[in-house]
């Protein structure tokens, strides 16, 4: 009995050391992990376009290629219609933001409370520059994008291959359950991205229309910034509102209230009207979970971690609910049902 207890202690110690070693290794390859996460995100977007084609009888490989053509055509069409206008607006926005940022700092410095705020606030321009350097300086932004896109295409062409390979890292008796959980997480991620695209488009359009109404310069660029930053939950809308507030302040300080009202109305419509509708077809992550996920991902992986925190949390949340809460603890949870997804159809499509 004593020998068995010692063996258990040795086994447990080795497991702990192994986990610590894996954690230390993951810290050293954070950039690669973010590239993998980005590739999975690209693959999920491609599969969101290709799966409806597969349901209509198109072979898997051909459906992925057609999805790529559709995505490229949509992006090219958007660039053709709005590229020149947006490029001009972004050029103007860049110069205006620099002037507006300096004006805002000067105004704060002239206020009794402003000096304390400025002394405790980092220089945004240098902070953004450092963040971009950390995110892309090691390999280069072009190389990173190429790796993510090419990796995403390979993942989209045969996701079952990589899912089956991952399932083989677990005991054989559990590999089937792991494989099902991976399929479910992929389905939920695609639904989540579709829901995010709807809300991002809506918020960007509302901000664009609102800025035109209140006569704020570069309304199109500000709308696009709001749409893109809205991908980051909770803090994204605040980040996206900063350029518009600064531009309004530089154009006319009295317009700050109108600009803030535009962002407030857009977010209220998104939060109280659109989100409840689209979340019927996508998993809803509790806000507290997202807050801590953003904090953890930001600490571990920096700016890119914050950007990818939500989709990564969606996948982890689904896997934990399926493999731990349902399979291990025996609770009745069904992430696919909550997301409005047919389990049988998704499994068959894989």
C-alpha positions in Angstrom: 0.0 0.0 0.0 2.9 2.4 0.8 4.6 1.5 -2.5 1.3 2.3 -4.3 1.0 5.7 -2.5 4.6 6.5 -3.4 3.9 5.6 -7.0 0.9 7.8 -7.0 2.9 10.7 -5.6 5.7 10.2 -8.2 3.1 10.1 -11.0 1.3 13.2 -9.8 4.6 15.1 -9.4 5.6 14.1 -13.0 2.3 15.3 -14.3 2.6 18.6 -12.6 6.2 19.1 -13.9 5.0 18.2 -17.3 2.2 20.8 -17.2 4.6 23.4 -15.9 7.1 22.6 -18.7 4.3 22.8 -21.3 3.2 26.2 -19.8 6.8 27.5 -20.0 7.1 26.3 -23.6 3.9 28.0 -24.6 5.2 31.3 -23.2 8.2 31.0 -25.5 6.1 30.4 -28.6 3.4 33.0 -28.0 3.9 34.5 -31.5 3.4 31.1 -33.2 0.3 30.5 -31.1 -1.2 33.7 -32.2 -0.4 32.9 -35.9 -2.2 29.5 -35.4 -5.2 31.3 -33.8 -5.3 33.7 -36.7 -5.2 30.9 -39.2 -8.0 29.1 -37.5 -10.0 32.4 -37.7 -9.3 32.7 -41.4 -10.3 29.0 -41.9 -13.6 29.6 -40.0 -14.4 32.6 -42.2 -13.7 30.5 -45.4 -15.8 27.6 -44.1 -18.7 30.0 -43.3 -18.9 30.7 -47.0 -18.1 27.1 -48.2 -20.5 25.1 -45.9 -23.7 26.4 -47.6 -22.2 25.3 -50.9 -21.4 21.9 -49.5 -25.0 21.6 -48.3 -26.1 22.1 -51.9 -24.0 19.2 -53.1 -20.7 21.0 -54.1 -17.6 18.9 -53.3 -15.6 20.1 -50.2 -12.5 21.2 -52.0 -14.4 22.9 -54.8 -16.6 24.7 -52.3 -13.6 26.0 -50.4 -12.1 27.3 -53.7 -15.4 28.9 -54.6 -15.6 30.5 -51.2 -12.2 32.0 -51.6 -13.2 33.4 -55.0 -16.4 34.9 -53.4 -14.4 36.5 -50.5 -11.8 37.9 -52.9 -14.6 39.3 -55.2 -16.4 40.9 -52.2 -13.2 42.5 -51.0 -12.2 43.6 -54.5 -15.7 45.1 -55.0 -15.6 46.9 -51.8 -12.2 48.3 -52.6 -13.3 49.3 -56.1 -16.4 51.1 -54.8 -15.0 52.8 -51.7 -11.2 52.3 -51.8 -10.2 55.7 -53.2 -12.6 57.6 -51.0 -11.6 55.8 -47.9 -7.9 56.1 -48.7 -8.3 59.9 -49.0 -10.3 60.0 -45.8 -7.8 58.0 -43.9 -5.0 60.3 -45.1 -6.9 63.3 -43.9 -7.8 61.5 -40.7 -4.2 60.7 -39.9 -3.1 64.3 -40.1 -6.2 65.5 -38.3 -5.7 63.0 -35.5 -2.2 64.2 -34.8 -3.4 67.8 -34.6 -6.4 66.8 -32.5 -4.3 64.8 -30.1 -1.9 67.7 -29.5 -4.8 70.1 -29.1 -6.5 67.8 -26.5 -3.2 67.5 -24.5 -2.8 71.3 -24.6 -6.4 71.8 -23.4 -5.9 69.3 -20.6 -2.7 71.0 -19.6 -4.5 74.3 -19.2 -7.1 72.8 -16.8 -6.6 72.5 -13.0 -7.2 68.7 -13.2 -5.5 68.2 -16.6 -1.9 68.1 -15.4 -2.6 65.2 -13.1 -4.4 63.3 -15.9 -1.5 63.9 -18.4 1.1 62.8 -15.8 -0.7 59.5 -15.3 -1.6 58.9 -18.9 1.0 57.3 -21.3 1.8 58.9 -24.6 -0.7 57.2 -26.9 1.3 57.6 -30.1 4.4 55.9 -28.6 2.3 53.3 -27.0 0.6 52.3 -30.3 4.0 52.3 -32.0 5.5 50.0 -29.4 2.4 47.7 -29.6 2.8 47.4 -33.4 6.5 46.8 -33.0 5.9 44.0 -30.5 3.1 42.5 -32.6 4.8 42.5 -36.0 8.5 43.4 -35.6 9.9 40.0 -35.2 8.7 38.5 -38.5 7.1 41.4 -40.3 3.5 42.1 -40.9 3.5 40.9 -44.5 5.1 37.6 -43.5 2.6 37.1 -40.7 -0.3 37.8 -42.9 0.9 35.4 -45.6 1.4 32.7 -43.0 -2.0 33.3 -41.5 -3.8 33.3 -44.8 -2.0 30.3 -46.3 -2.4 28.4 -43.0 -6.1 29.3 -42.9 -6.6 28.0 -46.5 -5.0 24.7 -45.7 -7.1 24.3 -42.5 -10.3 25.2 -44.5 -9.5 22.7 -47.2 -9.6 19.7 -44.8 -10.4 20.7 -41.2 -11.3 17.0 -40.4 -7.7 16.0 -41.0 -6.4 18.3 -38.3 -9.3 17.6 -36.0 -8.6 13.8 -36.2 -4.9 14.4 -35.6 -5.7 16.5 -32.5 -8.1 13.8 -31.2 -5.3 11.2 -31.4 -3.4 13.1 -28.7 -6.0 11.8 -26.2 -6.7 8.2 -25.1 -8.5 6.2 -27.8 -11.7 5.8 -25.8 -12.0 9.6 -25.6 -10.9 10.5 -29.1 -14.4 10.2 -30.6 -15.8 12.6 -27.9 -12.9 15.0 -28.5 -13.5 14.9 -32.2 -17.2 15.8 -31.8 -16.3 18.6 -29.4 -13.8 20.1 -32.0 -16.5 20.0 -34.6 -19.0 21.7 -32.3 -16.5 24.4 -31.4 -15.8 25.0 -35.1 -19.5 25.3 -35.8 -20.1 27.7 -32.9 -17.0 29.8 -34.0 -18.4 30.2 -37.5 -21.8 31.3 -36.1 -20.1 33.7 -33.7 -18.1 35.3 -36.6 -21.2 35.7 -38.7 -23.0 37.4 -35.8 -20.0 39.7 -35.3 -19.9 40.6 -38.9 -23.6 41.7 -38.8 -23.1 43.8 -35.7 -19.8 45.3 -37.0 -21.5 46.3 -40.3 -24.4 47.8 -38.5 -22.3 49.8 -36.0 -20.0 51.1 -38.8 -23.0 52.1 -40.9 -24.7 53.9 -38.0 -21.5 55.8 -37.0 -21.0 56.8 -40.7 -24.5 58.1 -41.1 -24.4 59.8 -37.7 -21.1 61.5 -38.4 -22.4 62.8 -41.8 -25.5 64.2 -40.1 -23.5 66.1 -37.4 -20.9 67.1 -40.0 -17.8 65.5 -38.6 -14.9 65.2 -41.2 -13.8 61.7 -42.5 -17.1 60.1 -41.6 -16.4 57.0 -43.8 -13.1 56.4 -42.2 -14.5 56.8 -38.7 -17.3 54.4 -39.5 -14.9 51.8 -40.7 -12.7 52.2 -37.6 -15.8 51.7 -35.4 -16.8 48.6 -37.4 -13.3 47.0 -37.0 -12.8 47.9 -33.4 -16.3 46.5 -32.5 -14.8 43.1 -33.1 -13.2 43.4 -29.7 -15.9 43.0 -27.1 -16.5 45.4 -24.3 -13.5 47.7 -24.9 -13.6 47.8 -28.7 -16.4 50.4 -28.9 -14.5 52.8 -26.6 -11.4 52.4 -28.6 -13.3 53.1 -31.8 -14.9 56.2 -30.4 -11.6 57.9 -29.5 -10.7 59.1 -33.1 -14.2 60.5 -33.6 -14.2 62.4 -30.3 -10.7 63.8 -31.1 -11.7 64.8 -34.6 -14.9 66.5 -33.3 -12.9 68.4 -30.7 -10.4 69.6 -33.3 -13.1 70.6 -35.7 -15.4 72.3 -33.2 -15.3 71.6 -29.4 -19.1 72.0 -29.3 -19.4 69.0 -31.6 -17.9 66.6 -29.0 -21.4 66.1 -27.5 -22.9 65.3 -30.9 -20.1 62.9 -31.7 -20.4 61.2 -28.4 -24.2 60.9 -28.9 -23.6 59.3 -32.3 -21.4 56.6 -30.7 -23.8 56.1 -27.8 -26.9 55.7 -30.1 -25.0 53.3 -32.3 -23.9 51.1 -29.4 -27.3 51.2 -27.8 -28.9 49.9 -31.0 -26.2 47.3 -31.3 -26.5 46.2 -27.7 -30.2 46.3 -27.2 -31.6 45.4 -30.6 -29.1 43.6 -32.8 -27.1 41.6 -30.3 -30.1 39.9 -28.7 -31.3 38.9 -32.2 -28.0 37.6 -33.6 -27.1 35.8 -30.4 -30.1 33.5 -30.9 -27.9 31.9 -33.6 -24.5 32.2 -31.8 -23.1 31.3 -28.4 -23.4 34.1 -25.8 -20.3 34.4 -23.6 -21.0 35.9 -20.1 -19.5 39.4 -19.9 -17.4 38.6 -16.8 -15.8 35.7 -18.7 -14.9 38.0 -21.6 -13.5 40.7 -19.3 -11.1 38.2 -17.6 -10.3 36.6 -21.0 -9.3 40.0 -22.4 -7.1 40.7 -19.4 -5.4 37.2 -19.6 -4.9 37.3 -23.4 -3.6 40.8 -23.2 -1.1 39.9 -20.5 0.1 36.7 -22.3 0.0 37.8 -25.9 -0.2 41.6 -26.0 -2.3 43.6 -28.5 -2.9 40.7 -30.8 -4.1 38.6 -27.9 -6.7 41.3 -27.1 -7.9 41.3 -30.7 -8.2 37.5 -30.8 -9.4 37.0 -27.3 -13.1 36.8 -28.1 -13.0 34.0 -30.8 -10.4 32.1 -28.7 -12.7 32.3 -25.7 -15.6 31.1 -27.8 -13.7 28.0 -28.8 -12.4 27.3 -25.2 -15.8 28.0 -23.7 -17.4 25.5 -26.1 -14.7 22.8 -25.5 -15.0 23.2 -21.7 -18.8 23.1 -21.7 -18.7 20.0 -23.9 -15.7 18.0 -22.6 -15.8 19.0 -18.9 -19.2 20.2 -17.9 -21.2 17.7 -20.0 -18.8 14.7 -20.4 -16.9 14.7 -17.1 -19.4 16.3 -14.7 -22.6 15.1 -16.3 -24.4 18.5 -16.6 -26.9 19.0 -19.4 -25.3 21.5 -21.6 -25.7 21.8 -25.4 -23.7 24.6 -27.0 -24.9 23.7 -30.5 -28.5 23.8 -29.5 -28.0 27.2 -27.8 -26.4 28.5 -30.9 -29.2 27.3 -33.1 -27.0 24.7 -34.9 -28.1 21.2 -36.0 -25.6 18.8 -34.6 -26.3 16.1 -37.1 -26.0 18.4 -40.1 -22.7 19.8 -38.9 -21.2 16.4 -38.2 -22.3 15.2 -41.6 -20.8 18.2 -43.4 -17.4 17.4 -41.9 
